[in-house]
Amino acid sequence: MQTAMDKVKKNRRRIAVARLWDKENTMRKTKNKKITEVDRYLFGNGTHYEIYEKLGAHPMTINGKKGVYFAVWAPHAASVSLVGDFNGWNPDANRMTPLEDSGIYEIFTNQIKKNELYKYAVTTHSGKVLFKARSEEHTSELQS
């Protein structure tokens, strides 16, 4: 049987998700390509039908700096790095940040330029480094 406190906690979670949803809708109007908390929530529930618009490479300006925002889903990786001509293909140079327990990794960099080659260096839990291009991008060359 559900107690009154359980109902209050459940209602608070609903309110929190509704607030995040309102914030996300506002951000979508400004064409924000960064992965948000709502994106992670929907993606984790299998109901984010536009995640393809957020993953990959997106030129943008953050805090007055022009660069490229990268996001990739690698749920079983120990770590992920961005590698390419711009850093000598060094997996230690540009480590991506994991977004909590979503399996999504992100990085913003101003080092990569138009038409430069890049890939994701995915390190497995056994320490093996695999160089991967995202199949959805159909290229591993920055186009924008």
HELIX and SHEET records of a PDB file:
HELIX    1   1 ALA A    4  LYS A   29  1                                  26    
HELIX    2   2 GLU A   37  GLY A   44  1                                   8    
HELIX    3   3 ILE A   51  GLU A   53  5                                   3    
HELIX    4   4 ASP A   85  ASN A   87  5                                   3    
HELIX    5   5 SER A  135  GLU A  137  5                                   3    
SHEET    1   A 4 GLY A  56  ILE A  62  0                                        
SHEET    2   A 4 LYS A  65  TRP A  73 -1                                        
SHEET    3   A 4 ILE A 104  THR A 109 -1                                        
SHEET    4   A 4 THR A  97  PRO A  98 -1                                        
SHEET    1   B 3 SER A  79  GLY A  84  0                                        
SHEET    2   B 3 TYR A 118  THR A 123 -1                                        
SHEET    3   B 3 VAL A 129  LYS A 132 -1                                        
END                                                                             
